[in-house]
Structure formats: C-alpha cells, structure tokens
Amino acid sequence: MKLPISEYSNELVPGTEILLHTDTSSASSHDAELVLVPEPSDQPDDPLNWSTTWKAIVIINQAIFVFISILTPLAIAPLTPIFIQEFHKTLPQVNMLFGAAAMALGYANFIIVPFSNIFGRRPAILICGLICILANIWQARVTSYPSFIAARVIGGLGAAANESIMPMVISDVMFLHQRGLWMGLYFWAYFIGVNIGPIISGNIAAHVSWRWFFWVCTIFQGVSLIMMIFMFPETRYIRPTPSSDHSSQTSDSNKVSTSAKNAEVSITQTTTQTTTQTTTQTTTKEEDKAQPSTPENTVDHVYASRTARPVGRPSKAQFSLIPTPHWEGSLLLFRDFLAPIQIFTFPIVFWATFSFGFAANCLLALNLTESQVFAAPPYLFNPGQVGYVNFAFAVGAIIALLTAGPFSDWIALWGAKRNGGVREAEMRLWALVPYIAICLIGMTVSAVGYQRHWPWEAVVVVGYGFVGIEVIAIPAIVISYAVDCYKHIPGQIMVSATIVKNTFGFGMIFFFNDWAVSAGFIPPIMTIMALAVGITLIGMVLFLVLGKKFRRATMGSKVHEL
C-alpha cells in the first residue's frame, strides 16, 4: 500500500526519493521542477557548473583511459598457446599471467582511492598512466616467466585506476539524475576493452608478434597520457555545505533537512493530493512542519529550470601538475580504509558485490576456455581467429549499453508513478529479470556447445553474444542499486565489488581449465552460471520485499555522513 506524499517525511530513508517538486499553489503536475543534487556553488570553476562540453571532454577522456588501460591486463587469452610454447609452462601457469594482473587491479585501489581523495583525481590518473606505460614496455621486452609475472603485477597496479577513478569523476561533475547514463558508459568502456582487447592481441600476434601487442598498448597509453595532461583538469572540489546559510532555522526544520540530506533526495514532488490533505483550518503547526511540501520548512534547493547558475570551465589551477593536498584526518581513515570493509556487513552491498562479481566472472569463464576450445579440433582456430570470437561479446556489450540503463530508468520511473511520485531504490531491480534469463541462456549454450562441438556460429553468436549483454547489464543495475542506497560512497562500493570479482577470478585460474579437462565443460561453466543467476535472482526477490527494511536498519551508519 503506498503512502501519501505527506507521510513520507518520516520515510525518507536512504534510497527513498520523491521524484518531482511542484509548487503547492499549482494545480498541474506539468509544473514539476528538477532539483539539482548535489547543490552546486556559485563559482564557475565548480565542476558541477562546467559547461556540457567540458564535462563531456573530462568523462570521455576517462572512458578512453579505462578502455586502453584494461587492454594489457585482461586481453591475453588468445596468446595462451604462444606463451605455453615460448615459456614452456602449463596452461594454469600461463593463466597466472592474468591472475597476477587481476589481483593487482583489485587491491591497488586501497591505495589509489585514498591518494585521489588527498591529492586529487588528476595526479592519481597521471601517475597510474605513467606506470602503465613503463609496465607495457617491460612486458614487451620480457625474456623469462618470473619477469613477466612481475611486469604483470606492476601493470595491474597502474591499470587499477580504471576500477575506481572514473566513477568518482562522474560523481564529481554530474548531478545525481545524470549519473546513470555516464555510469553505463563507464561499464561499457571497461568491458568493451575486455572484449575488444583479445581481438587486437590475437591479430597482432598472428600477423606480427605477440610483443608488438604490448608496444601498441604503450603507444595508445602514451597518447592517453598526453590527452590527460591537457584535457583532464582536477575534478575534486571542496564546496561549502549546501544551504549552510540556513543554519538558523528551527530544530524541527533542521530535522527535516537532515532527513532529506541522508536520503539524498534528488528530485522532489509535491502533488495536488498533498495540498488537499493540508487545507483544513485545524491543521496544527507540528503537522505543518512535518510536511516536506513547504519550501520554507526544508532546505532551499537549486532548480534546474529557474535557478541562474554560472556556466563555467576549469580554472588554470585545476590543470596544475602540483597537487594541493586535502587532509581529512580520521574521516579519511574511516571512509577510504574502513568503509569498504564495513559495508560488506550491509546486506544490500554484500549482495550487489557478489552479484556483480559472479556476473562478471561468467565472461572470465569463457575467456579462460576460448583458446582451449577453439584452438583445438574440430575448430583449429589460429590466435587471430580466436580473438575474433570476442566480437560477439562486443556486440552484446553495445546492446546492453543501449538497453540496460534506459530500461532500468524507465522501470524505476514507472514504479514511482504508480507509487504517487515516490521512488524506492528497489524499483530498479525489476529490470534484472530479462538479463538474468539472458545470462542463463548464454552460459548454457556456451557450455553445451563447447562439450558437444556445436557449430562455432551457435556458440559465439548466441552464447558469447548473450554473455556480452549480461556482463554489462547485471553489474550496472546492481551497482546502481547499491549506490542509490548509499550515495555518499560510490568509490568504496566499487572497491568492494572489484575485490570480490578479482579475488574469485584469481582463484578460477587455478582450477577452471583443469576441471574442464577432467569433467568436461558443462560442470564448471554451469556452476559459474548457477552462482551468477542464483545469487542475483535470490537477492532480487529478497530486496524487492525487504530492501527498505535493510536500508532503514543501516540509515544511522556514519557512511551517510561522509
């Protein structure tokens, strides 16, 4: 049963949002206005006030870095037979080249995220880009397996910035209602790099040399670094607390304001139904104060349609190569080191990170086995042809980019309309249903097709294509849900999710291929599918029913004050 809007003043737990703000004197819902969250300052160099062009330049630069930097660590699957011969190692030992990079990718963010919060996003990304260049040169020149492992670890440390910095930059420059699209671009850039990378590496190895793959990555990374120096200004911005000039309001008003802040109410709606409920002459002052519909009883908002804001651009200081440290003492310690661990105790984050991890590792399961399957009879593909099968992942990724974000936003908006204009974070979860089915079909076709030597077209087009869709759609939806519930810590949520994904992925390299040899391809691949589908489906049903109770149980956590 939906609550009237007038009763939601006591229901504004994090993740509950009232979608539109309509003047109580207006009788038309078409007069609804967009509220900007976070509230921008009046300075033109505030990243929230940058022009659309500058915001696009900054985020596209980040997407390019993500795409290029992920190529080297995660695109060597087609080179597996070459490395087995050149370094005289077994398949699991060669897979360690992937595992070493994957572990560095996950855990390096315990250093990168605090560094970027102290010194800024710009120095963090420039340093990581330089590390990637040096590591790529090292990998192109390696002559021994131990040296190769070391180079992969260093390369993973540099590339780890692609796991955290871009989501932080999106939060820096985009308002809450704009972030879904750009987070979709982030996941697309990441997984398109994972999918296109093997095509590039396989063809360079087949026609030139495997070492030239790393030289090409060095060139790409160098171009990206130059672009970052000249077209990626600092996006970390310390702005005054929103509506700080209203600190003299009554304590009751402050309670309403605090509730609104904790819930991160991005867009507010007061409907005409609320007006009719509050027009009686016997309404008490206390009841009036409980009404979020009265602007003077809540924080002043910045409206997109009627508030004059400067349209600015980055200042010269934001392009400086010498960072200005911003030390936050114990807050930094809690937010960047303890929060990623503490939020594992939050059921929503715990589920989202594991759903993200297993959905992403469905792709890894096929990456680890593609050379094992397609380089052997009856297919007998060369490294270039093995690389080409990854085009199916890329096509699936494009489909997911075009559908997952808009579909989940539409589902959430539809649910909000049915709920009197109030959106609960869980409304987004209904969008998971088709993608769970797609994951089940894609992994099943891949496993059975591998085992029974189906025509490669069936395995690649249906199996790989469907997995390419789910590997972007499911992570994007579940992480967006977690961020909806805990909006102040998107970077920490991504760190936790990356650790789960990469730790399990690292473990897979020790058993997955040998398991496929001894038991066939169906048991290992279907196990990963069952984990991804089962965890995602069970969590979806659980949180559709109990999600708000879990959010209410953690609404007093310090993470909402960061």
Secondary structure, DSSP 4 states (H G I P E B T S, - for coil): -PPPGGGGGG---TTEEE--B--TT---GGG-BPBPSSPP-S-TTSGGGB-HHHHHHHHHHHHHHHHHHHHHHH--GGGHHHHHHHHT--HHHHHHHHHHHHHHHHHTHHHHHHHHHHH-HHHHHHHHHHHHHHHHHHHHH--SHHHHHHHHHHHHHHHGGGGTHHHHHHHHHS-GGGHHHHHHHHHHHHHHHHHHHHHHHHHHHHHT-HHHHHHHHHHHHHHHHHHHHHH--------PPTTGGGTTS-HHHHHHHHHHHHHT--S----HHHHHHT--TT--HHHHHH-TT-GGGS----BTTT-----B---GGGG-SS------THHHHIIIIIHHHHGGGSHHHHHHHHHHHHHHHHHHHHHHHHHHHHTSTTT---HHHHHHTTHHHHHHHHHHHHHHHHHHHHHHHHHHHHTTTEEEGGGGGGGHHHHHHHHHHHHHHHHHHHHHT--HHIIIIIIIHHHHHHHHHHHHHHHHHHHHHSTT-HHHHHHHHHHHHHHHHHHHHHHHHHHHHHH-SHHHHHHHHHHHHHHHHHHHHHHHHHHHHHHHHTTTSGGGG-
